[in-house]
Amino acid sequence: KNSVVIHNGVDFSQFNPTIDYRSLVRKEYGIPNEAYCIGYIVRMTKQKDPFNTIRAIALSLKQNQGLHFLIAGDGELLEPSKELVRKLKITSHVSFLGFRTDIPELLSACDAFTLVSLWEGLPIGIIEAMAMKKTIIVSDIEANAELIAHEKEGILVPRHNPQALADAFIEVQNNQEAGRKMAEAAYKKSQILFNLDKMALNVAEVYKGLLND
């Protein structure tokens, strides 16, 4: 049988990098304006590997106290993740926001986005971060690599490797101009491949073809 691949799309009127909630969100959650803020916006489940993400946060903070981490999402590993943050004594650098629907506003407050999933389909969260022109740090699984070319549109790191992830956090904070260039490239890619209107047109074309057959 013939098959057609239609990529996920996002609404670029909603995920628009010109919206600016940076100061508002940071003030609400006590995130310093001068901090380099990395967003981790996920379901807090084994698939998203929150424990290794938090271990990487702790490792990065040993070298760079200018980092802050915004963690949004709910799930069975949320409370254990909070406990791990307390155990590692990094609570002042981590803001847990719980379940949220205002993702564009949260991304607006962040400088970068991270997602080190152990497996994925085609992660919509990465596409949203691309659309919001954020520096992206993700695991090197096949689905993520389909979206992000390493050191061109973001940084890919190995799974189960907190040190590699910590190094990437430090790298993007220390070299923000390179991060902005990767974010710009990822943004342009999102506009071409992952536009919601284009997705709808592609679906409509498939149905038209089936009707004509």
C-alpha positions as CSV (number, residue, x, y, z in Angstrom):
1,K,0.0,0.0,0.0
2,N,1.1,3.6,-0.6
3,S,1.8,5.7,2.5
4,V,2.2,9.4,3.1
5,V,4.1,11.0,6.0
6,I,2.5,14.1,7.3
7,H,4.5,15.9,10.1
8,N,2.9,17.3,13.2
9,G,2.2,21.0,13.0
10,V,1.9,23.9,15.5
11,D,-0.2,27.0,15.5
12,F,2.4,29.8,14.8
13,S,-0.1,32.5,15.8
14,Q,0.1,31.0,19.3
15,F,3.7,29.9,19.3
16,N,5.1,33.2,18.2
17,P,8.6,34.3,19.3
18,T,7.6,37.9,19.3
19,I,5.3,37.4,22.4
20,D,7.2,38.5,25.5
21,Y,6.2,37.1,28.9
22,R,9.8,36.8,30.1
23,S,9.6,39.4,32.9
24,L,6.1,38.5,34.0
25,V,6.7,34.7,34.3
26,R,10.1,35.2,35.9
27,K,8.8,37.6,38.5
28,E,5.9,35.2,39.3
29,Y,8.3,32.3,40.0
30,G,11.3,34.2,41.4
31,I,13.5,33.5,38.5
32,P,16.3,36.1,38.3
33,N,16.2,38.3,35.1
34,E,19.9,37.8,34.6
35,A,19.7,33.9,35.0
36,Y,20.1,31.7,31.9
37,C,16.8,29.8,32.2
38,I,16.4,26.3,30.7
39,G,12.8,25.0,30.4
40,Y,11.9,21.3,30.9
41,I,8.2,21.1,30.0
42,V,7.1,17.5,30.0
43,R,4.9,14.8,31.5
44,M,6.9,13.7,34.6
45,T,7.2,10.0,33.6
46,K,9.9,7.5,33.0
47,Q,9.9,8.1,29.3
48,K,11.1,11.7,29.8
49,D,13.9,10.7,32.2
50,P,13.4,13.4,34.8
51,F,15.9,11.9,37.4
52,N,18.8,12.0,35.0
53,T,17.8,15.5,33.9
54,I,17.8,16.6,37.6
55,R,21.2,14.9,38.1
56,A,22.5,16.9,35.1
57,I,21.1,20.1,36.6
58,A,23.0,19.5,39.8
59,L,26.2,18.7,37.9
60,S,25.9,21.9,35.8
61,L,25.3,24.1,38.9
62,K,28.6,22.9,40.4
63,Q,30.3,24.8,37.6
64,N,27.8,27.5,36.8
65,Q,25.6,29.2,39.3
66,G,24.1,31.5,36.6
67,L,21.7,28.7,35.4
68,H,18.1,28.3,36.5
69,F,15.7,25.6,35.5
70,L,11.9,25.9,35.0
71,I,10.2,22.5,35.3
72,A,6.5,22.3,34.2
73,G,4.4,19.2,34.0
74,D,2.6,16.6,36.2
75,G,2.9,12.9,36.4
76,E,3.9,10.0,38.8
77,L,7.5,11.1,39.0
78,L,6.8,14.7,39.9
79,E,7.0,14.3,43.7
80,P,10.0,12.0,43.6
81,S,11.7,14.6,41.3
82,K,11.0,17.3,43.8
83,E,12.5,15.1,46.5
84,L,15.6,14.5,44.4
85,V,16.0,18.3,43.9
86,R,15.8,18.7,47.7
87,K,18.3,15.9,48.3
88,L,20.8,17.4,45.9
89,K,20.3,20.9,47.5
90,I,19.5,22.7,44.3
91,T,16.0,24.0,45.2
92,S,17.0,27.7,44.7
93,H,17.9,27.0,41.1
94,V,14.8,25.0,40.2
95,S,11.2,26.2,39.8
96,F,8.5,23.5,39.7
97,L,5.3,24.9,38.1
98,G,3.2,21.7,38.0
99,F,0.7,21.1,35.2
100,R,0.4,24.1,32.8
101,T,-1.4,24.9,29.6
102,D,0.3,28.3,28.9
103,I,3.3,26.8,27.2
104,P,4.1,29.7,24.8
105,E,4.3,32.0,27.8
106,L,6.6,29.6,29.7
107,L,8.8,29.2,26.7
108,S,8.9,33.0,26.3
109,A,10.5,33.2,29.8
110,C,13.2,30.6,28.9
111,D,16.4,30.9,27.0
112,A,16.7,27.3,26.2
113,F,14.6,24.1,26.1
114,T,15.6,20.5,27.1
115,L,14.0,17.1,26.6
116,V,16.1,13.9,27.0
117,S,13.3,11.4,26.4
118,L,14.3,7.7,26.2
119,W,11.8,7.2,23.3
120,E,9.4,9.4,21.3
121,G,7.2,9.5,18.2
122,L,7.7,13.0,16.9
123,P,7.8,15.2,20.0
124,I,5.5,18.2,19.7
125,G,7.3,19.9,22.6
126,I,10.5,20.2,20.5
127,I,8.6,21.7,17.6
128,E,7.0,24.2,19.9
129,A,10.4,25.2,21.2
130,M,11.7,25.5,17.7
131,A,8.7,27.8,16.8
132,M,9.5,30.0,19.9
133,K,13.1,30.3,18.7
134,K,14.7,28.6,21.7
135,T,18.1,27.0,22.0
136,I,17.4,23.3,22.1
137,I,19.1,20.4,24.0
138,V,17.6,17.0,23.5
139,S,18.5,13.3,23.6
140,D,19.9,11.8,20.4
141,I,17.1,9.3,19.8
142,E,15.9,8.9,16.2
143,A,12.8,11.0,16.6
144,N,14.6,14.0,18.0
145,A,17.4,13.7,15.4
146,E,14.7,14.0,12.7
147,L,13.9,17.4,14.1
148,I,17.3,18.7,15.2
149,A,20.6,18.5,13.4
150,H,23.4,18.4,15.9
151,E,25.2,21.7,16.4
152,K,23.2,23.2,13.5
153,E,19.7,23.4,15.0
154,G,20.4,22.4,18.6
155,I,22.5,20.0,20.6
156,L,22.0,16.2,20.8
157,V,23.2,14.3,23.8
158,P,23.3,10.6,24.6
159,R,20.6,9.1,26.7
160,H,21.3,8.1,30.4
161,N,24.2,10.5,30.5
162,P,23.8,13.3,33.1
163,Q,27.4,14.6,32.6
164,A,26.9,15.1,28.8
165,L,23.6,16.9,29.5
166,A,25.3,19.1,32.1
167,D,28.1,19.9,29.7
168,A,25.5,21.0,27.1
169,F,23.7,23.2,29.7
170,I,27.0,24.9,30.4
171,E,28.0,25.2,26.8
172,V,24.8,27.0,25.7
173,Q,25.0,29.4,28.6
174,N,28.7,30.2,27.9
175,N,28.2,30.6,24.2
176,Q,24.9,32.2,23.8
177,E,25.6,33.6,20.3
178,A,26.1,30.1,19.0
179,G,22.9,29.1,20.7
180,R,21.0,31.9,19.1
181,K,22.2,30.9,15.6
182,M,21.1,27.3,16.2
183,A,17.7,28.6,17.5
184,E,17.3,30.7,14.4
185,A,18.0,27.7,12.1
186,A,15.6,25.6,14.1
187,Y,12.9,28.3,13.9
188,K,13.3,28.5,10.1
189,K,13.0,24.7,9.8
190,S,9.8,24.8,11.9
191,Q,8.2,27.3,9.6
192,I,8.9,25.2,6.6
193,L,8.0,21.7,7.9
194,F,5.8,22.0,10.9
195,N,3.2,24.7,10.1
196,L,-0.3,23.7,11.3
197,D,-1.9,25.2,8.2
198,K,0.4,23.1,5.9
199,M,-0.4,20.0,7.9
200,A,-4.1,20.6,7.4
201,L,-3.7,21.1,3.7
202,N,-1.6,17.9,3.4
203,V,-4.3,15.9,5.2
204,A,-6.9,17.4,2.9
205,E,-4.8,16.4,-0.2
206,V,-4.7,12.8,1.0
207,Y,-8.5,12.7,1.4
208,K,-8.9,14.3,-2.0
209,G,-6.7,11.7,-3.5
210,L,-8.6,8.9,-1.9
211,L,-11.9,10.3,-3.1
212,N,-10.6,10.6,-6.6
213,D,-9.4,7.0,-6.6
